[in-house]
Amino acid sequence: MDALSTAGLGARRNEDIALDLLKFLAGTTGVGRPAAGSTGFSGAAAPKPEEHVNQLLELYSRCLKAVEGKGAAQ
């Protein structure tokens, strides 16, 4: 119950911050969006919806690790 009372004071959970980071990155880079159709030959098939979901879940996992400071230093 203590966590709920402090939530209104501006404290944010790591999950919320990671979700905001995911939204920013996905919107900026287009991760998870269907590929736009183009005229002519296309070398790769359009990704399936399941692949989009997997991309977004992987990105969220990476964002959460980065927010928690558990990301691998590269």
TORBA-255479 format. One record per atom (N, C-alpha, C, O): x, z, y; atom name. Coordinates in pm, 1 decimal. Example, Ala and Ser with C-alpha at 12.3 -4.5 7.8 and 13.67 -1.06 7.14 Angstrom:
<sites>
<site east="1319.0" up="780.0" north="-569.0" atome="N"/>
<site east="1230.0" up="780.0" north="-450.0" atome="CA"/>
<site east="1320.0" up="780.0" north="-330.0" atome="C"/>
<site east="1423.6" up="846.5" north="-331.9" atome="O"/>
<site east="1285.0" up="708.0" north="-225.0" atome="N"/>
<site east="1367.0" up="714.0" north="-106.0" atome="CA"/>
<site east="1290.0" up="787.0" north="3.0" atome="C"/>
<site east="1340.9" up="803.9" north="113.8" atome="O"/>
</sites>
This chain:
<sites>
<site east="80.9" up="0.0" north="-118.5" atome="N"/>
<site east="0.0" up="0.0" north="0.0" atome="CA"/>
<site east="85.8" up="0.0" north="125.6" atome="C"/>
<site east="45.0" up="-51.7" north="229.6" atome="O"/>
<site east="203.6" up="57.6" north="115.6" atome="N"/>
<site east="294.2" up="62.1" north="230.1" atome="CA"/>
<site east="337.7" up="-78.7" north="270.4" atome="C"/>
<site east="354.3" up="-107.9" north="388.9" atome="O"/>
<site east="355.9" up="-165.9" north="170.1" atome="N"/>
<site east="397.7" up="-302.7" north="199.9" atome="CA"/>
<site east="289.2" up="-376.0" north="278.4" atome="C"/>
<site east="320.0" up="-458.2" north="364.7" atome="O"/>
<site east="163.4" up="-347.0" north="249.2" atome="N"/>
<site east="54.3" up="-412.1" north="321.3" atome="CA"/>
<site east="47.4" up="-365.8" north="466.2" atome="C"/>
<site east="16.0" up="-444.8" north="555.2" atome="O"/>
<site east="76.0" up="-239.8" north="490.2" atome="N"/>
<site east="68.6" up="-189.7" north="627.0" atome="CA"/>
<site east="182.2" up="-243.8" north="713.6" atome="C"/>
<site east="164.9" up="-259.1" north="834.5" atome="O"/>
<site east="296.6" up="-272.6" north="654.9" atome="N"/>
<site east="407.8" up="-326.4" north="733.3" atome="CA"/>
<site east="398.4" up="-477.6" north="748.1" atome="C"/>
<site east="466.7" up="-535.7" north="832.5" atome="O"/>
<site east="314.3" up="-542.4" north="666.6" atome="N"/>
<site east="302.8" up="-688.2" north="674.0" atome="CA"/>
<site east="246.8" up="-732.6" north="808.8" atome="C"/>
<site east="282.7" up="-839.8" north="857.7" atome="O"/>
<site east="160.5" up="-653.2" north="869.0" atome="N"/>
<site east="102.6" up="-689.3" north="996.3" atome="CA"/>
<site east="198.0" up="-671.5" north="1113.0" atome="C"/>
<site east="166.7" up="-713.6" north="1224.3" atome="O"/>
<site east="312.1" up="-610.9" north="1091.0" atome="N"/>
<site east="406.9" up="-584.0" north="1197.9" atome="CA"/>
<site east="507.7" up="-697.1" north="1217.9" atome="C"/>
<site east="604.8" up="-681.6" north="1292.0" atome="O"/>
<site east="485.4" up="-807.9" north="1153.5" atome="N"/>
<site east="574.5" up="-920.7" north="1172.1" atome="CA"/>
<site east="676.2" up="-936.8" north="1060.2" atome="C"/>
<site east="753.6" up="-1032.5" north="1060.7" atome="O"/>
<site east="677.4" up="-845.6" north="965.3" atome="N"/>
<site east="769.3" up="-859.4" north="852.5" atome="CA"/>
<site east="719.0" up="-971.9" north="763.1" atome="C"/>
<site east="599.4" up="-982.7" north="735.9" atome="O"/>
<site east="811.5" up="-1054.7" north="718.2" atome="N"/>
<site east="773.1" up="-1166.9" north="631.5" atome="CA"/>
<site east="845.4" up="-1154.9" north="499.4" atome="C"/>
<site east="961.5" up="-1114.4" north="493.6" atome="O"/>
<site east="776.8" up="-1189.9" north="395.6" atome="N"/>
<site east="836.8" up="-1188.4" north="262.4" atome="CA"/>
<site east="925.1" up="-1311.1" north="244.4" atome="C"/>
<site east="905.5" up="-1414.4" north="308.4" atome="O"/>
<site east="1021.9" up="-1296.8" north="156.4" atome="N"/>
<site east="1111.9" up="-1409.3" north="128.1" atome="CA"/>
<site east="1034.4" up="-1531.1" north="78.3" atome="C"/>
<site east="1069.7" up="-1644.9" north="109.2" atome="O"/>
<site east="928.5" up="-1506.4" north="1.1" atome="N"/>
<site east="849.9" up="-1616.9" north="-52.3" atome="CA"/>
<site east="783.8" up="-1697.4" north="59.5" atome="C"/>
<site east="776.0" up="-1820.1" north="53.3" atome="O"/>
<site east="736.0" up="-1625.3" north="162.8" atome="N"/>
<site east="672.8" up="-1694.6" north="275.8" atome="CA"/>
<site east="773.8" up="-1777.2" north="354.3" atome="C"/>
<site east="744.9" up="-1889.3" north="396.1" atome="O"/>
<site east="890.6" up="-1721.4" north="373.6" atome="N"/>
<site east="996.3" up="-1793.0" north="446.2" atome="CA"/>
<site east="1040.1" up="-1915.0" north="366.3" atome="C"/>
<site east="1060.9" up="-2022.5" north="422.6" atome="O"/>
<site east="1054.1" up="-1898.4" north="235.0" atome="N"/>
<site east="1093.1" up="-2010.6" north="149.0" atome="CA"/>
<site east="986.9" up="-2119.9" north="151.3" atome="C"/>
<site east="1019.9" up="-2238.5" north="148.5" atome="O"/>
<site east="859.2" up="-2080.9" north="156.3" atome="N"/>
<site east="751.6" up="-2179.8" north="162.0" atome="CA"/>
<site east="755.9" up="-2257.6" north="292.9" atome="C"/>
<site east="736.0" up="-2379.1" north="293.4" atome="O"/>
<site east="781.6" up="-2189.2" north="402.8" atome="N"/>
<site east="794.7" up="-2258.6" north="531.5" atome="CA"/>
<site east="913.2" up="-2354.2" north="530.7" atome="C"/>
<site east="905.0" up="-2465.0" north="583.7" atome="O"/>
<site east="1023.3" up="-2310.6" north="470.3" atome="N"/>
<site east="1140.9" up="-2396.6" north="458.8" atome="CA"/>
<site east="1109.2" up="-2518.5" north="372.6" atome="C"/>
<site east="1149.7" up="-2630.1" north="405.3" atome="O"/>
<site east="1037.3" up="-2497.5" north="263.6" atome="N"/>
<site east="996.1" up="-2608.0" north="176.7" atome="CA"/>
<site east="911.0" up="-2707.4" north="254.2" atome="C"/>
<site east="933.1" up="-2828.1" north="244.0" atome="O"/>
<site east="814.3" up="-2659.2" north="331.4" atome="N"/>
<site east="728.0" up="-2748.3" north="409.0" atome="CA"/>
<site east="809.5" up="-2831.1" north="507.9" atome="C"/>
<site east="787.0" up="-2951.0" north="524.3" atome="O"/>
<site east="904.2" up="-2764.8" north="573.0" atome="N"/>
<site east="988.1" up="-2836.4" north="668.7" atome="CA"/>
<site east="1071.4" up="-2943.9" north="600.0" atome="C"/>
<site east="1074.3" up="-3058.9" north="643.8" atome="O"/>
<site east="1139.1" up="-2905.5" north="492.0" atome="N"/>
<site east="1226.0" up="-3001.5" north="423.5" atome="CA"/>
<site east="1147.4" up="-3115.8" north="360.6" atome="C"/>
<site east="1187.6" up="-3231.9" north="369.4" atome="O"/>
<site east="1035.2" up="-3082.7" north="297.2" atome="N"/>
<site east="955.4" up="-3186.8" north="232.7" atome="CA"/>
<site east="898.6" up="-3282.4" north="336.9" atome="C"/>
<site east="895.2" up="-3403.4" north="314.3" atome="O"/>
<site east="854.4" up="-3230.0" north="449.8" atome="N"/>
<site east="800.9" up="-3316.3" north="554.4" atome="CA"/>
<site east="906.2" up="-3402.3" north="619.2" atome="C"/>
<site east="880.1" up="-3517.2" north="655.0" atome="O"/>
<site east="1025.9" up="-3347.2" north="634.8" atome="N"/>
<site east="1134.5" up="-3420.0" north="699.5" atome="CA"/>
<site east="1193.3" up="-3527.2" north="609.0" atome="C"/>
<site east="1221.6" up="-3638.3" north="653.8" atome="O"/>
<site east="1211.7" up="-3494.0" north="482.1" atome="N"/>
<site east="1278.7" up="-3585.7" north="390.7" atome="CA"/>
<site east="1184.2" up="-3671.0" north="308.0" atome="C"/>
<site east="1226.0" up="-3770.1" north="248.1" atome="O"/>
<site east="1056.2" up="-3632.9" north="304.3" atome="N"/>
<site east="960.7" up="-3710.4" north="225.8" atome="CA"/>
<site east="961.9" up="-3675.5" north="78.0" atome="C"/>
<site east="909.7" up="-3751.8" north="-3.3" atome="O"/>
<site east="1019.9" up="-3562.6" north="41.2" atome="N"/>
<site east="1020.7" up="-3521.0" north="-99.0" atome="CA"/>
<site east="878.2" up="-3492.4" north="-141.5" atome="C"/>
<site east="804.2" up="-3424.9" north="-70.0" atome="O"/>
<site east="839.1" up="-3543.0" north="-256.9" atome="N"/>
<site east="706.0" up="-3519.0" north="-308.3" atome="CA"/>
<site east="601.3" up="-3618.1" north="-262.3" atome="C"/>
<site east="487.1" up="-3613.3" north="-308.0" atome="O"/>
<site east="638.3" up="-3707.8" north="-172.6" atome="N"/>
<site east="543.7" up="-3809.8" north="-127.5" atome="CA"/>
<site east="552.1" up="-3929.7" north="-219.2" atome="C"/>
<site east="659.1" up="-3964.1" north="-269.4" atome="O"/>
<site east="437.2" up="-3993.3" north="-240.7" atome="N"/>
<site east="441.9" up="-4117.1" north="-319.5" atome="CA"/>
<site east="519.9" up="-4224.4" north="-244.8" atome="C"/>
<site east="514.8" up="-4232.7" north="-122.1" atome="O"/>
<site east="590.7" up="-4304.7" north="-319.2" atome="N"/>
<site east="666.8" up="-4413.3" north="-257.1" atome="CA"/>
<site east="570.4" up="-4517.3" north="-201.1" atome="C"/>
<site east="469.9" up="-4550.1" north="-264.2" atome="O"/>
<site east="600.4" up="-4567.3" north="-85.8" atome="N"/>
<site east="517.2" up="-4669.8" north="-24.2" atome="CA"/>
<site east="537.9" up="-4802.2" north="-96.7" atome="C"/>
<site east="649.3" up="-4837.5" north="-135.3" atome="O"/>
<site east="431.0" up="-4872.1" north="-113.5" atome="N"/>
<site east="440.7" up="-5001.3" north="-179.5" atome="CA"/>
<site east="513.1" up="-5102.1" north="-92.9" atome="C"/>
<site east="504.3" up="-5097.2" north="29.8" atome="O"/>
<site east="583.9" up="-5192.7" north="-155.9" atome="N"/>
<site east="654.7" up="-5294.6" north="-79.8" atome="CA"/>
<site east="629.9" up="-5430.2" north="-143.8" atome="C"/>
<site east="596.7" up="-5440.6" north="-261.8" atome="O"/>
<site east="646.6" up="-5530.9" north="-64.7" atome="N"/>
<site east="628.4" up="-5666.3" north="-112.6" atome="CA"/>
<site east="752.3" up="-5709.3" north="-189.6" atome="C"/>
<site east="865.2" up="-5683.3" north="-148.1" atome="O"/>
<site east="729.6" up="-5774.0" north="-299.8" atome="N"/>
<site east="842.8" up="-5824.7" north="-376.4" atome="CA"/>
<site east="879.9" up="-5736.7" north="-493.6" atome="C"/>
<site east="802.3" up="-5651.3" north="-536.4" atome="O"/>
<site east="998.0" up="-5758.7" north="-543.8" atome="N"/>
<site east="1044.9" up="-5689.9" north="-662.7" atome="CA"/>
<site east="1076.6" up="-5544.5" north="-632.1" atome="C"/>
<site east="1138.6" up="-5512.4" north="-530.7" atome="O"/>
<site east="1033.6" up="-5459.2" north="-720.2" atome="N"/>
<site east="1065.1" up="-5316.8" north="-708.9" atome="CA"/>
<site east="1138.6" up="-5277.0" north="-836.0" atome="C"/>
<site east="1084.7" up="-5291.1" north="-945.8" atome="O"/>
<site east="1260.1" up="-5227.8" north="-822.4" atome="N"/>
<site east="1342.3" up="-5194.7" north="-938.0" atome="CA"/>
<site east="1296.7" up="-5072.7" north="-1014.1" atome="C"/>
<site east="1318.1" up="-5064.4" north="-1135.1" atome="O"/>
<site east="1234.2" up="-4977.4" north="-946.7" atome="N"/>
<site east="1192.8" up="-4854.4" north="-1014.4" atome="CA"/>
<site east="1041.5" up="-4840.7" north="-1007.5" atome="C"/>
<site east="977.7" up="-4879.4" north="-909.6" atome="O"/>
<site east="986.4" up="-4784.6" north="-1113.7" atome="N"/>
<site east="842.8" up="-4759.1" north="-1116.1" atome="CA"/>
<site east="811.1" up="-4642.9" north="-1023.5" atome="C"/>
<site east="896.2" up="-4557.3" north="-999.2" atome="O"/>
<site east="690.4" up="-4639.7" north="-972.3" atome="N"/>
<site east="648.5" up="-4530.7" north="-884.5" atome="CA"/>
<site east="644.6" up="-4400.4" north="-964.3" atome="C"/>
<site east="594.9" up="-4398.3" north="-1076.9" atome="O"/>
<site east="696.5" up="-4292.1" north="-907.1" atome="N"/>
<site east="694.0" up="-4164.0" north="-976.9" atome="CA"/>
<site east="551.4" up="-4116.5" north="-1000.5" atome="C"/>
<site east="461.9" up="-4143.3" north="-920.3" atome="O"/>
<site east="531.1" up="-4046.2" north="-1110.3" atome="N"/>
<site east="400.4" up="-3992.9" north="-1144.6" atome="CA"/>
<site east="375.5" up="-3864.5" north="-1065.6" atome="C"/>
<site east="469.9" up="-3802.0" north="-1017.2" atome="O"/>
<site east="249.7" up="-3825.3" north="-1052.6" atome="N"/>
<site east="218.2" up="-3700.8" north="-980.6" atome="CA"/>
<site east="289.9" up="-3578.2" north="-1037.5" atome="C"/>
<site east="327.6" up="-3488.1" north="-962.6" atome="O"/>
<site east="308.8" up="-3574.5" north="-1169.2" atome="N"/>
<site east="378.9" up="-3462.4" north="-1231.0" atome="CA"/>
<site east="523.6" up="-3454.1" north="-1183.4" atome="C"/>
<site east="578.7" up="-3345.1" north="-1167.9" atome="O"/>
<site east="584.2" up="-3570.2" north="-1160.4" atome="N"/>
<site east="721.0" up="-3573.4" north="-1110.7" atome="CA"/>
<site east="728.2" up="-3522.7" north="-967.3" atome="C"/>
<site east="825.4" up="-3457.4" north="-929.1" atome="O"/>
<site east="626.3" up="-3552.3" north="-888.1" atome="N"/>
<site east="620.2" up="-3500.8" north="-750.8" atome="CA"/>
<site east="610.2" up="-3349.1" north="-751.7" atome="C"/>
<site east="677.8" up="-3280.4" north="-675.1" atome="O"/>
<site east="524.5" up="-3297.9" north="-839.7" atome="N"/>
<site east="508.2" up="-3152.7" north="-849.9" atome="CA"/>
<site east="639.0" up="-3088.4" north="-893.1" atome="C"/>
<site east="678.1" up="-2985.5" north="-838.0" atome="O"/>
<site east="706.3" up="-3146.5" north="-989.5" atome="N"/>
<site east="834.3" up="-3091.6" north="-1036.4" atome="CA"/>
<site east="939.0" up="-3093.1" north="-925.2" atome="C"/>
<site east="1017.3" up="-2998.9" north="-912.6" atome="O"/>
<site east="940.8" up="-3198.5" north="-845.4" atome="N"/>
<site east="1033.9" up="-3205.4" north="-732.4" atome="CA"/>
<site east="1007.1" up="-3093.4" north="-633.1" atome="C"/>
<site east="1100.0" up="-3028.4" north="-585.1" atome="O"/>
<site east="880.4" up="-3071.4" north="-602.6" atome="N"/>
<site east="844.8" up="-2967.6" north="-505.8" atome="CA"/>
<site east="874.9" up="-2828.0" north="-559.3" atome="C"/>
<site east="921.9" up="-2742.0" north="-484.8" atome="O"/>
<site east="848.2" up="-2804.9" north="-687.7" atome="N"/>
<site east="878.6" up="-2674.2" north="-746.8" atome="CA"/>
<site east="1028.5" up="-2647.9" north="-748.9" atome="C"/>
<site east="1072.5" up="-2536.0" north="-722.5" atome="O"/>
<site east="1106.1" up="-2749.5" north="-779.8" atome="N"/>
<site east="1251.8" up="-2735.6" north="-779.2" atome="CA"/>
<site east="1301.8" up="-2706.7" north="-637.6" atome="C"/>
<site east="1389.1" up="-2622.3" north="-617.7" atome="O"/>
<site east="1246.0" up="-2777.0" north="-540.7" atome="N"/>
<site east="1286.0" up="-2754.6" north="-402.4" atome="CA"/>
<site east="1247.8" up="-2614.0" north="-356.9" atome="C"/>
<site east="1325.3" up="-2548.7" north="-287.0" atome="O"/>
<site east="1129.3" up="-2566.9" north="-395.6" atome="N"/>
<site east="1087.7" up="-2430.9" north="-359.3" atome="CA"/>
<site east="1181.6" up="-2328.6" north="-421.4" atome="C"/>
<site east="1219.0" up="-2231.1" north="-356.3" atome="O"/>
<site east="1219.3" up="-2349.6" north="-544.6" atome="N"/>
<site east="1312.6" up="-2259.1" north="-612.1" atome="CA"/>
<site east="1445.2" up="-2253.1" north="-538.0" atome="C"/>
<site east="1502.1" up="-2145.4" north="-520.1" atome="O"/>
<site east="1493.9" up="-2367.6" north="-495.4" atome="N"/>
<site east="1620.1" up="-2372.2" north="-420.5" atome="CA"/>
<site east="1606.4" up="-2304.6" north="-284.9" atome="C"/>
<site east="1697.6" up="-2235.2" north="-240.1" atome="O"/>
<site east="1491.7" up="-2324.9" north="-219.1" atome="N"/>
<site east="1467.5" up="-2261.1" north="-88.8" atome="CA"/>
<site east="1463.4" up="-2109.3" north="-103.5" atome="C"/>
<site east="1520.9" up="-2037.5" north="-21.7" atome="O"/>
<site east="1396.0" up="-2060.1" north="-206.9" atome="N"/>
<site east="1386.0" up="-1916.4" north="-228.4" atome="CA"/>
<site east="1522.7" up="-1855.4" north="-255.2" atome="C"/>
<site east="1553.7" up="-1747.4" north="-204.9" atome="O"/>
<site east="1603.9" up="-1923.6" north="-333.9" atome="N"/>
<site east="1739.4" up="-1874.7" north="-359.9" atome="CA"/>
<site east="1821.9" up="-1871.1" north="-231.4" atome="C"/>
<site east="1899.4" up="-1778.0" north="-209.1" atome="O"/>
<site east="1804.8" up="-1971.8" north="-148.2" atome="N"/>
<site east="1879.2" up="-1975.5" north="-22.5" atome="CA"/>
<site east="1836.1" up="-1861.7" north="69.9" atome="C"/>
<site east="1920.0" up="-1799.4" north="134.9" atome="O"/>
<site east="1705.9" up="-1834.5" north="75.9" atome="N"/>
<site east="1655.4" up="-1728.3" north="161.8" atome="CA"/>
<site east="1703.8" up="-1591.9" north="111.9" atome="C"/>
<site east="1736.3" up="-1503.9" north="191.6" atome="O"/>
<site east="1708.3" up="-1575.4" north="-18.9" atome="N"/>
<site east="1751.9" up="-1448.8" north="-77.4" atome="CA"/>
<site east="1903.5" up="-1433.7" north="-76.0" atome="C"/>
<site east="1955.8" up="-1327.1" north="-108.3" atome="O"/>
<site east="1973.6" up="-1539.5" north="-39.0" atome="N"/>
<site east="2119.0" up="-1534.4" north="-35.6" atome="CA"/>
<site east="2183.6" up="-1548.2" north="-172.5" atome="C"/>
<site east="2299.3" up="-1511.1" north="-192.0" atome="O"/>
<site east="2107.0" up="-1602.4" north="-267.5" atome="N"/>
<site east="2157.3" up="-1617.5" north="-404.2" atome="CA"/>
<site east="2200.4" up="-1760.3" north="-434.2" atome="C"/>
<site east="2234.2" up="-1792.2" north="-548.2" atome="O"/>
<site east="2199.5" up="-1845.8" north="-333.9" atome="N"/>
<site east="2238.2" up="-1985.2" north="-354.7" atome="CA"/>
<site east="2385.7" up="-1997.5" north="-385.0" atome="C"/>
<site east="2466.6" up="-1918.2" north="-336.8" atome="O"/>
<site east="2420.5" up="-2096.0" north="-464.1" atome="N"/>
<site east="2560.0" up="-2119.9" north="-498.3" atome="CA"/>
<site east="2634.3" up="-2177.8" north="-378.6" atome="C"/>
<site east="2586.3" up="-2270.9" north="-313.9" atome="O"/>
<site east="2748.5" up="-2123.8" north="-350.4" atome="N"/>
<site east="2832.1" up="-2176.0" north="-241.6" atome="CA"/>
<site east="2894.6" up="-2305.3" north="-287.8" atome="C"/>
<site east="2961.2" up="-2310.6" north="-391.1" atome="O"/>
<site east="2872.2" up="-2410.4" north="-209.6" atome="N"/>
<site east="2926.4" up="-2540.5" north="-250.3" atome="CA"/>
<site east="3018.6" up="-2593.3" north="-145.0" atome="C"/>
<site east="3074.4" up="-2701.9" north="-160.7" atome="O"/>
</sites>
